[in-house]
Amino acid sequence: MGSLRYLFVDMNSYFASVEQQERPELRGRPIGIVPSMVETTCCIAASYEAKRAGVKTGTSVHQARGLCPSIQFIEARPPLYVQYHHRILDVAEQVVHVEQVCSIDEFYSKLIGRECLTSNAVDLAWKIKGYLREQVGACLRCSVGIAPSVWLAKVATDMEKPDGLSVILPEDIPHLLFSLDLKDLPGIGRRMEARLHAHGIQTVRQLWALNLRQLQAIWGSRVWAETWWHHLRGHDLPPKPTFRRMVGQSHVLAPSLRHPAGVRAVLIRLLHKAAARLRKLRYRADLLTIGVEHLDRPPWSGQTRLGCVSDTFSILQGFQRIWPAWPGGAPLRAAVTLSHLISQAGATLPLFRYQQNLDRLAEIMDRLNLKYGRYIVYFGGMFGSDQAAPTRISFTQIPDQEDFGDSTGKTLILRAHNPAQP
């Protein structure tokens, strides 16, 4: 049987391609996707027409205009991108089972039986491409990589873009990798590349020649040293169990919110979102961290212990303990982090009726918001801030569709007149 085991799909310029599919007038034109229509933000995605002019993810609006005077900026529509994401997965499932979703625009399938033969694997890739074009849209192009390991299949997707199809066979290793730059390898970003350069490693060939002890000296971890040693030799590694260490939310403030009341409103909204996410993942948190980056002073952060909770009210009480210490300033970015997590299954259940009631209240709020619309019920402290920090899509976390379902009808606001007795 064949030696190819994985088929990796990377959607090309995903956010920009969705916009071009939805809006025919944008097709063939350079566009940049921005989180909000302000001059101080940056592109979170760019069409290939803009990329050819040098615009890429992270390019500021000002820089993008200098590189590509004809560029058109489009405000991101996360709910639309999530809808397309699920449509793409449904189409891929018609061809081959999706083993793992890696991000909003990446997933891979594990090949079995005769699918592992080169000709059959390539046929599957072309079929996925054709189905996406016919059932989702001609603007949604993807690069497909096929290889003996997930890591190599991911490498292959970057070898031919856009709309590419690349196959890495066992006999291609390691020589095919030697033609790549260090930064072409998944897991080597700007900082890691600089660290490798500091150790005298300038090429993939030099990296491949290192032994485990030398790799450990660079990565500072025997586990990572062994992982990279196997990656570079095309070995298929079993997936590592993952343990979530934190739940976080952050948001860059729009200019209209860059004042004390605005940043406080955003933080409260973020706390509601983080608390709901914590419960959905079935964790409790013991530590709350609040952070604010400023335009006119160094960043500030504060922490407080929560006592292993998951209900929104207890987390908001923690915020009230931290926030008076904020020194003020011109806020630019707000962030909340819930850490020291314990799974609900492994946590000691609350003994006191007070905390039991708070947990039940949180559960009821979640059910109401899921059934009738997001934020149909919330604590009074969030009143007026329900649109302060809209849901975004991160690299590794894909929101559920209900995360965008903000209610448009009547809202029930819970007010706790006595903080000790909600």
C-alpha positions in Angstrom: 0.0 0.0 0.0 1.1 3.6 -0.5 3.1 5.6 2.0 1.2 8.9 1.8 -0.9 9.3 4.9 -2.2 12.9 5.1 -3.9 15.4 2.9 -3.7 19.0 4.1 -5.9 21.8 2.8 -5.0 25.5 3.2 -7.6 28.0 1.9 -5.8 30.8 0.1 -6.3 34.4 1.3 -9.4 33.1 3.0 -11.2 36.2 4.4 -10.4 38.2 1.2 -11.6 35.4 -1.0 -14.9 35.1 0.9 -15.5 38.8 0.3 -14.7 38.5 -3.4 -17.1 35.6 -3.7 -19.8 37.5 -1.9 -19.2 40.8 -3.8 -18.4 40.3 -7.5 -17.3 44.0 -7.9 -14.2 43.1 -5.7 -13.0 40.3 -7.9 -9.6 40.8 -9.5 -9.0 43.9 -7.3 -6.6 44.4 -4.5 -8.4 44.4 -1.2 -7.4 44.4 2.5 -9.5 43.1 5.3 -9.4 45.2 8.4 -11.1 44.7 11.8 -12.6 48.2 11.8 -12.7 51.1 9.4 -10.1 53.3 11.1 -6.7 54.6 10.0 -4.9 53.2 13.0 -5.6 49.5 12.3 -3.8 46.9 10.1 -4.8 44.3 7.5 -5.8 41.0 9.0 -5.9 39.5 5.4 -5.2 40.6 1.9 -6.2 39.4 -1.6 -3.6 38.0 -3.9 -3.9 41.1 -6.0 -2.8 43.1 -2.9 -0.2 40.6 -1.9 1.5 41.0 -5.2 2.0 44.6 -4.3 3.6 43.7 -1.0 0.6 44.0 1.3 0.3 41.1 3.8 -1.2 40.3 7.2 -0.1 42.9 9.7 0.5 45.7 7.2 -0.9 48.9 8.5 -3.5 50.8 6.6 -1.1 53.6 5.9 1.6 51.3 4.7 -0.8 49.4 2.5 -1.9 52.5 0.7 1.7 53.4 0.0 2.4 49.9 -1.4 -0.8 49.6 -3.3 -2.6 53.0 -3.9 -5.6 51.3 -5.5 -6.3 49.0 -2.6 -9.8 48.9 -1.2 -10.3 48.2 2.5 -13.2 46.0 3.7 -14.4 45.6 7.2 -14.2 42.0 8.4 -17.4 40.0 8.8 -16.5 37.1 11.1 -20.0 35.5 11.1 -19.8 35.2 7.3 -16.3 33.6 7.5 -17.5 31.0 10.0 -20.5 30.2 7.8 -18.2 29.6 4.8 -15.9 27.6 7.0 -18.6 25.1 7.8 -19.7 24.9 4.2 -16.1 24.1 3.2 -15.9 21.3 5.8 -19.2 19.9 4.6 -18.0 19.8 1.0 -14.6 18.2 2.0 -16.5 15.5 4.0 -18.2 14.4 0.7 -14.7 13.4 -0.5 -12.7 12.3 2.5 -13.2 12.5 6.3 -11.8 15.6 7.9 -9.6 14.4 10.7 -8.7 17.7 12.3 -9.6 21.3 11.9 -6.5 23.4 12.5 -7.9 26.9 12.1 -10.6 28.8 10.3 -8.8 28.2 6.9 -6.9 24.9 7.5 -7.8 21.3 8.0 -6.4 17.9 7.2 -7.6 14.4 6.5 -5.9 11.0 7.3 -5.7 8.8 4.3 -6.5 5.1 4.7 -6.2 2.0 2.5 -5.9 2.7 -1.2 -6.3 6.4 -0.5 -2.6 6.3 0.4 -1.5 5.5 -3.2 -0.1 8.6 -4.9 -2.6 8.6 -7.8 -5.6 8.1 -5.6 -4.5 10.8 -3.1 -4.0 13.2 -5.9 -7.4 12.4 -7.3 -9.0 13.1 -3.9 -7.2 16.5 -3.8 -8.5 17.5 -7.3 -12.0 16.3 -6.3 -12.0 18.6 -3.2 -10.8 21.5 -5.3 -13.6 20.9 -7.9 -16.3 20.4 -5.3 -15.3 23.7 -3.5 -15.4 25.5 -6.8 -18.8 24.2 -7.7 -20.5 24.1 -4.3 -18.9 27.0 -2.4 -17.6 29.4 -5.1 -15.0 29.9 -7.7 -13.2 32.5 -5.6 -12.5 30.0 -2.8 -9.2 28.5 -3.9 -7.0 26.2 -1.8 -3.6 24.8 -1.8 -3.4 21.0 -1.0 -0.3 19.2 0.4 0.0 15.4 0.5 2.7 13.7 2.5 3.7 10.9 4.9 3.2 13.2 7.9 0.9 16.0 8.9 3.9 18.4 9.3 5.2 17.6 5.8 1.7 17.9 4.3 1.5 21.4 5.8 4.9 22.2 4.4 3.7 21.0 1.0 0.7 23.5 1.0 3.1 26.4 1.0 5.2 25.1 -1.9 2.7 26.2 -4.5 0.3 29.1 -3.9 -2.3 30.0 -4.8 -4.4 27.0 -5.9 -1.5 24.6 -5.7 -1.2 20.8 -5.3 2.1 19.4 -4.0 3.1 15.9 -3.1 6.1 15.0 -0.9 7.1 11.4 -1.1 9.4 9.6 1.4 12.2 9.5 -1.1 12.0 13.3 -1.4 13.2 13.6 2.2 15.4 15.3 3.2 16.7 16.8 -0.1 13.4 18.5 -1.0 13.5 20.4 2.3 16.9 21.8 1.6 15.5 24.1 -1.1 13.3 25.8 1.4 14.1 28.8 3.7 14.0 28.3 7.5 10.9 30.5 7.7 9.1 28.2 5.2 8.9 25.5 7.9 5.8 25.5 10.1 6.8 26.5 13.6 9.7 28.7 12.7 8.7 32.4 12.9 10.7 35.5 13.0 11.9 35.0 16.6 12.8 31.4 16.2 14.6 32.1 12.9 16.7 34.8 14.8 17.5 32.2 17.5 18.6 29.7 14.9 20.8 32.4 13.2 22.3 33.1 16.6 23.4 29.5 16.8 24.9 29.6 13.4 22.0 27.9 11.6 21.3 29.6 8.3 19.8 26.8 6.2 17.4 23.9 6.5 20.3 21.6 5.5 22.2 22.8 8.6 19.2 22.4 10.8 18.6 18.8 9.5 22.2 17.9 10.3 21.9 18.8 14.0 21.8 16.0 16.6 19.3 15.8 19.5 21.7 17.5 21.9 22.3 20.4 19.6 18.6 20.8 18.9 17.8 20.8 22.6 20.4 23.5 23.1 18.5 25.7 20.7 14.9 24.9 21.7 15.6 24.5 25.4 13.5 21.4 25.5 14.2 17.7 24.9 10.6 17.2 23.8 10.8 19.9 21.2 14.2 18.7 20.1 12.9 15.2 19.5 9.8 16.6 17.7 11.9 18.6 15.3 14.3 15.7 14.7 11.4 13.5 13.6 9.7 16.3 11.6 12.7 16.9 9.5 12.9 13.1 8.7 9.3 12.8 7.7 8.3 10.6 10.6 4.6 10.6 11.5 4.3 11.5 15.2 1.2 10.6 17.3 -0.8 13.6 18.3 0.1 15.0 21.7 -2.6 15.4 24.4 -3.4 19.0 24.9 -4.1 20.7 28.2 -5.7 24.1 28.2 -3.9 26.5 30.5 -5.9 29.7 30.0 -9.0 31.2 28.5 -8.4 34.7 27.2 -10.1 37.5 25.3 -8.6 40.7 24.0 -9.7 43.7 21.8 -8.1 46.7 20.2 -10.3 49.7 21.1 -11.9 51.8 18.5 -11.0 55.5 18.8 -14.4 56.3 20.2 -13.6 53.9 23.2 -10.1 55.1 24.0 -11.1 56.6 27.4 -11.7 55.3 30.9 -15.4 54.5 30.5 -14.8 52.9 27.1 -12.0 50.6 28.2 -14.0 49.6 31.3 -17.0 48.8 29.1 -14.9 46.7 26.8 -13.3 44.8 29.7 -16.7 43.9 31.2 -17.9 42.7 27.8 -14.7 40.6 27.5 -15.2 39.2 30.9 -18.7 38.0 30.0 -17.4 36.3 26.9 -14.4 34.7 28.7 -16.7 33.4 31.5 -19.1 31.9 29.0 -16.2 30.3 27.1 -14.8 28.9 30.3 -18.1 27.2 31.1 -18.5 25.9 27.6 -15.1 24.2 27.8 -16.1 22.9 31.2 -13.3 24.5 33.3 -13.0 26.5 36.4 -10.4 29.3 36.9 -8.5 30.4 40.0 -6.7 33.5 38.6 -8.0 36.5 36.8 -5.6 38.9 35.0 -6.6 42.2 33.5 -4.3 44.0 31.1 -4.4 47.4 29.3 -2.0 48.7 26.7 -1.8 52.4 26.3 -0.9 55.0 23.7 0.9 57.3 26.2 2.3 55.0 28.9 3.7 51.5 29.5 1.3 48.6 29.7 -0.5 47.8 33.0 -1.9 44.6 34.4 -3.5 43.4 37.6 -4.3 40.0 39.1 -6.6 38.5 41.7 -7.4 35.0 42.9 -11.0 33.8 42.2 -11.2 30.6 44.3 -11.8 28.1 41.5 -15.0 29.5 39.9 -16.7 29.6 36.5 -19.7 31.8 37.1 -19.8 35.3 35.6 -20.7 37.1 38.8 -17.7 35.9 40.8 -15.4 36.8 37.9 -16.9 40.3 37.8 -16.3 40.7 41.5 -12.7 39.9 40.8 -12.6 42.6 38.2 -14.0 45.1 40.7 -11.1 44.3 43.1 -8.5 44.8 40.4 -9.8 47.8 38.4 -9.3 50.6 41.0 -5.6 50.1 40.7 -5.6 51.0 37.0 -3.4 54.2 36.7 -5.3 55.7 33.9 -4.0 56.9 30.5 -5.0 56.6 26.9 -6.0 52.9 26.5 -5.4 51.2 23.2 -6.0 47.5 23.9 -7.8 45.6 26.6 -7.3 42.0 27.6 -8.7 39.5 30.2 -7.2 36.1 31.0 -8.6 33.3 33.2 -5.9 30.9 34.2 -4.9 28.2 36.8 -7.6 26.2 35.2 -9.1 23.0 36.6 -11.5 20.8 34.6 -15.1 20.6 35.9 -14.7 16.9 36.2 -11.6 17.2 38.4 -12.7 20.2 40.5 -14.2 19.9 44.0 -17.8 20.8 43.9 -18.8 24.0 45.8 -19.9 23.2 49.4 -21.7 26.4 50.2 -25.2 27.2 48.9 -24.1 30.7 47.9 -21.6 29.4 45.3 -24.0 26.7 44.2 -26.6 29.3 43.5 -24.1 31.3 41.4 -23.3 28.2 39.4 -26.9 27.5 38.7 -27.5 31.1 37.8 -24.7 31.0 35.3 -26.1 27.8 33.8 -29.5 29.3 33.4 -28.0 32.4 31.8 -26.1 30.3 29.3 -29.3 28.3 28.4 -31.3 31.5 27.9 -28.6 33.1 25.8 -28.2 30.0 23.6 -32.0 29.7 23.1 -33.1 33.3 22.6 -30.0 35.1 21.4 -26.6 36.0 22.8 -26.8 38.5 25.7 -30.5 38.3 26.0 -29.6 38.2 29.7 -26.6 39.6 31.4 -25.4 41.5 34.5 -26.2 45.2 34.8 -22.5 46.1 34.7 -22.4 45.3 31.0 -25.4 47.6 30.2 -24.4 49.8 27.3 -21.3 47.8 26.4 -22.9 44.8 24.7 -21.5 46.0 21.3 -18.2 47.2 22.7 -16.1 44.2 21.7 -17.6 42.2 18.9 -16.6 38.6 18.4 -13.5 38.0 16.3 -11.8 35.0 14.8 -8.4 34.0 16.2 -5.8 31.8 14.6 -6.7 28.8 16.7 -10.2 29.4 18.0 -13.2 29.3 15.6 -16.3 30.8 17.2 -19.5 28.9 17.0 -22.3 30.5 15.0 -24.2 31.3 18.1 -21.3 33.4 19.3 -22.4 36.0 16.8 -26.1 35.7 17.6 -26.5 38.9 19.6 -30.1 39.4 20.5 -32.2 42.1 18.9 -35.2 41.7 21.1 -35.9 42.4 24.7 -33.1 42.0 27.2 -33.2 40.9 30.8 -30.5 42.7 32.9 -29.5 41.2 36.2 -28.5 43.7 38.9 -26.9 42.7 42.2 -27.6 45.5 44.7 -25.6 43.8 47.4 -22.4 42.3 46.0 -22.4 39.7 48.8 -25.9 38.6 48.0 -26.7 38.7 44.2 
